[in-house]
Amino acid sequence: MQRPQGTPWTVADVPDQTGRVAVVTGASTGLGFEVASVLAARGATLVLACRNRERAMAAARRITEATPGARVSIQQVDLASLASLTQAAEELGTEHEFIDLLINNAGVMVPRQDTTADGHELHLGVNHLGTFALTSLLIDRLLPTPGSRIVTVSSVAHRNARLRLDDLQSSANFKWGEAYAQSKLANLLFTYELQRRLAAIGAETIAVAAHPGNADTELVRDFPLQQKIIGSPLVRWATKWLFQHPPEGALPLLRAATDAAVRGGEYYGPSGFREYTGSPVLVESTGQSHDLDAQRLLWAASERLCGVSFGPVVA
């Protein structure tokens, strides 16, 4: 049954996913878990791609308890390690000839300066370079799959970002908030450039971006005071226009991944004030995210830093 025009898009609008293979990064908790749970309930074969195997197994059990018979497997992968990404991609390629959905959800936000196993600034390394590398390593499983999609999760924080191509690693005057915002801008620059390249080769695969608004997830696990404040029932009631629970935050991701009306290069987020909360709709990103030169230069820098390429997805 078709949804009446003008009515909010909800989880009930997620179509049947039987026969589709979906890889969701960071799926043990928060947005990733909610997305995976819904896709499993709609019949998809789920791969929970997570750093912590025990938490991933616990998440898989929760999903199968809620949806008996759900097809759920675990793939250990650390987006902060190119070696781990390479191994995970090889294992996934062996297990799955085709992938229908790659949902690049995993990310970090930490109030300190740190690096990945490969020496990259942590926010850039996990949120962008890890996503870039994993997508590159799995692209050969996506391109032959009719209707396949690559969904990458950005953030409202991208509005506050400035891409520093001369200092992508934020080594000069490091500020964690700026580093995080830059990584989320990079997610959009990557999505738009990837879509341009996919369209140039006539691929059926599309690249789409989404953001959850202000969702209360474990992304703020390194901010105990913020967690305590957000978790207060009184604060919840007073700020319901500002924060939403993970199931609501997951809706833009689900729409980007499953709505038949979605087109490559689109960006989905909440409909409410400053896109903090609300039903999922098509939204706009900043002008900087659409800078073609910035997209191409970031792509080239990412290939160099990761040591990967996208094969047939050429400039």
Solvent accessible surface area in square Angstrom, and as a share of the most:
residue,aa,sasa,rsa
1,M,235,1.05
2,Q,165,0.74
3,R,75,0.27
4,P,80,0.51
5,Q,187,0.83
6,G,77,0.74
7,T,52,0.30
8,P,86,0.54
9,W,8,0.03
10,T,58,0.34
11,V,64,0.37
12,A,83,0.64
13,D,42,0.22
14,V,5,0.03
15,P,59,0.37
16,D,103,0.53
17,Q,3,0.01
18,T,88,0.51
19,G,63,0.61
20,R,47,0.17
21,V,22,0.13
22,A,0,0.00
23,V,0,0.00
24,V,0,0.00
25,T,0,0.00
26,G,24,0.23
27,A,0,0.00
28,S,18,0.11
29,T,35,0.21
30,G,18,0.17
31,L,19,0.10
32,G,0,0.00
33,F,18,0.08
34,E,39,0.18
35,V,0,0.00
36,A,0,0.00
37,S,28,0.18
38,V,24,0.14
39,L,0,0.00
40,A,3,0.02
41,A,52,0.40
42,R,66,0.24
43,G,18,0.18
44,A,1,0.01
45,T,30,0.17
46,L,0,0.00
47,V,2,0.01
48,L,0,0.00
49,A,2,0.02
50,C,6,0.04
51,R,152,0.55
52,N,53,0.27
53,R,110,0.40
54,E,121,0.54
55,R,86,0.31
56,A,0,0.00
57,M,88,0.39
58,A,37,0.29
59,A,2,0.01
60,A,15,0.12
61,R,132,0.48
62,R,130,0.48
63,I,3,0.01
64,T,49,0.29
65,E,134,0.60
66,A,86,0.66
67,T,33,0.19
68,P,114,0.72
69,G,70,0.67
70,A,18,0.14
71,R,121,0.44
72,V,33,0.19
73,S,49,0.31
74,I,42,0.21
75,Q,17,0.07
76,Q,60,0.27
77,V,3,0.01
78,D,37,0.19
79,L,15,0.08
80,A,19,0.14
81,S,18,0.12
82,L,52,0.26
83,A,77,0.60
84,S,22,0.14
85,L,3,0.02
86,T,50,0.29
87,Q,108,0.48
88,A,1,0.01
89,A,8,0.06
90,E,113,0.51
91,E,74,0.33
92,L,4,0.02
93,G,12,0.12
94,T,123,0.71
95,E,127,0.57
96,H,24,0.11
97,E,124,0.56
98,F,93,0.39
99,I,0,0.00
100,D,17,0.09
101,L,0,0.00
102,L,0,0.00
103,I,0,0.00
104,N,4,0.02
105,N,23,0.12
106,A,22,0.17
107,G,26,0.25
108,V,33,0.19
109,M,30,0.13
110,V,9,0.05
111,P,55,0.35
112,R,118,0.43
113,Q,106,0.47
114,D,56,0.29
115,T,78,0.45
116,T,12,0.07
117,A,85,0.66
118,D,73,0.38
119,G,51,0.49
120,H,26,0.12
121,E,6,0.03
122,L,22,0.11
123,H,0,0.00
124,L,1,0.00
125,G,3,0.03
126,V,10,0.06
127,N,2,0.01
128,H,1,0.00
129,L,6,0.03
130,G,1,0.01
131,T,2,0.01
132,F,1,0.00
133,A,1,0.01
134,L,2,0.01
135,T,0,0.00
136,S,8,0.05
137,L,54,0.27
138,L,1,0.00
139,I,8,0.04
140,D,79,0.41
141,R,62,0.23
142,L,0,0.00
143,L,37,0.18
144,P,76,0.48
145,T,9,0.05
146,P,97,0.61
147,G,38,0.37
148,S,0,0.00
149,R,24,0.09
150,I,1,0.01
151,V,0,0.00
152,T,3,0.02
153,V,12,0.07
154,S,2,0.02
155,S,14,0.09
156,V,24,0.14
157,A,21,0.16
158,H,4,0.02
159,R,79,0.29
160,N,125,0.64
161,A,13,0.10
162,R,141,0.52
163,L,19,0.09
164,R,55,0.20
165,L,70,0.35
166,D,138,0.72
167,D,25,0.13
168,L,15,0.07
169,Q,49,0.22
170,S,11,0.07
171,S,84,0.54
172,A,74,0.57
173,N,124,0.63
174,F,43,0.18
175,K,103,0.44
176,W,84,0.30
177,G,34,0.33
178,E,68,0.31
179,A,1,0.01
180,Y,18,0.07
181,A,4,0.03
182,Q,2,0.01
183,S,0,0.00
184,K,14,0.06
185,L,0,0.00
186,A,0,0.00
187,N,1,0.01
188,L,0,0.00
189,L,0,0.00
190,F,4,0.02
191,T,1,0.01
192,Y,20,0.08
193,E,0,0.00
194,L,0,0.00
195,Q,32,0.14
196,R,71,0.26
197,R,20,0.07
198,L,1,0.00
199,A,64,0.50
200,A,71,0.55
201,I,68,0.34
202,G,63,0.60
203,A,28,0.22
204,E,114,0.51
205,T,1,0.01
206,I,32,0.16
207,A,1,0.01
208,V,0,0.00
209,A,0,0.00
210,A,0,0.00
211,H,1,0.00
212,P,15,0.10
213,G,11,0.10
214,N,34,0.18
215,A,21,0.17
216,D,33,0.17
217,T,22,0.13
218,E,58,0.26
219,L,56,0.28
220,V,13,0.08
221,R,112,0.41
222,D,51,0.26
223,F,32,0.13
224,P,99,0.62
225,L,125,0.62
226,Q,69,0.31
227,Q,70,0.31
228,K,157,0.67
229,I,83,0.42
230,I,7,0.04
231,G,47,0.45
232,S,34,0.22
233,P,113,0.71
234,L,132,0.65
235,V,41,0.23
236,R,53,0.19
237,W,177,0.62
238,A,54,0.42
239,T,28,0.16
240,K,140,0.60
241,W,130,0.46
242,L,39,0.20
243,F,44,0.18
244,Q,15,0.06
245,H,93,0.42
246,P,25,0.16
247,P,65,0.41
248,E,71,0.32
249,G,0,0.00
250,A,1,0.00
251,L,25,0.12
252,P,0,0.00
253,L,0,0.00
254,L,2,0.01
255,R,36,0.13
256,A,0,0.00
257,A,0,0.00
258,T,6,0.04
259,D,18,0.09
260,A,88,0.68
261,A,66,0.51
262,V,4,0.02
263,R,145,0.53
264,G,24,0.23
265,G,25,0.24
266,E,36,0.16
267,Y,5,0.02
268,Y,12,0.04
269,G,0,0.00
270,P,0,0.00
271,S,60,0.38
272,G,31,0.30
273,F,127,0.53
274,R,125,0.46
275,E,33,0.15
276,Y,37,0.14
277,T,20,0.12
278,G,30,0.29
279,S,31,0.20
280,P,0,0.00
281,V,51,0.29
282,L,98,0.49
283,V,16,0.09
284,E,137,0.61
285,S,15,0.09
286,T,39,0.23
287,G,64,0.61
288,Q,62,0.27
289,S,0,0.00
290,H,86,0.38
291,D,63,0.33
292,L,94,0.47
293,D,92,0.48
294,A,12,0.09
295,Q,6,0.03
296,R,97,0.36
297,L,100,0.50
298,L,3,0.01
299,W,5,0.02
300,A,51,0.40
301,A,7,0.05
302,S,1,0.01
303,E,48,0.22
304,R,172,0.63
305,L,52,0.26
306,C,9,0.05
307,G,67,0.64
308,V,22,0.13
309,S,73,0.47
310,F,3,0.01
311,G,49,0.47
312,P,80,0.50
313,V,3,0.02
314,V,86,0.49
315,A,89,0.69
